[in-house]
Amino acid sequence: MNEISPPQIVLITGASRGIGLYLTQYYLDKGYIVIGCSRSPSSITHKQYTHFCLDVTDEKAVKSLFSQIRKSYKRLDVLINNAGIAAMNHAMLTPLSTVEKIFSTNVFASFLFCREAVKLMRKRHFGRIINFSTVAVPFALEGEAIYAASKSAVETLTQILAKEFADFGVTVNALGPTPILTDLIKNVPAEKLEKLLERQSIKRYGEMADVSNIIDFYMQPQSQFVTGQVLYLGGA
């Protein structure tokens, strides 16, 4: 008689809104145990969902989160590093405080979560880590120097951690969404977004399902030989 496998445990950062909120509900609907975190409380109430309010750049708070995961579940199967911020200004108009905030959230926090996640994943010799980049990297978009630079760092981090974590049975990959109509781009002029869409092979806005499709691919057991990859949506 075959044993029924326990549901996978997924940790999603930036889970209170936008793509993170969508992914949280999506994986709950698929039967996963989901742990979310963000600065704000979550609107989701579900018996298989636990939410932590924290700053993803706060090392002490992040370590405490992983300690709670270890005590409650004794394992972690998937980390989705979704939390991120953007600032779209000419370099001459960008204060250093903005640069520090973007790198702290997009790069330092991604590293921190990857580092703590692999400590749990290595015990079972299995894990999937998915980071977020952006099409602003290959397109080298004007006005997004700092945002794109931070995501370039995430890509390099992804590729190197893929090598460092391979012996632990943990894959590390990334995806780069095209513009999706979320709060992240609500202040971007429509004209600029249209120009970006014209540069894509498939000239439309991305959809939430496009994102979850790639994450599903990275997560599936058959993708154990896929690591260190960055997949851009829309044909960047």
Order of alpha helices (4+ residues) and beta strands (2+ residues): beta-alpha-beta-beta-alpha-beta-alpha-alpha-beta-alpha-alpha-beta-alpha-alpha-beta
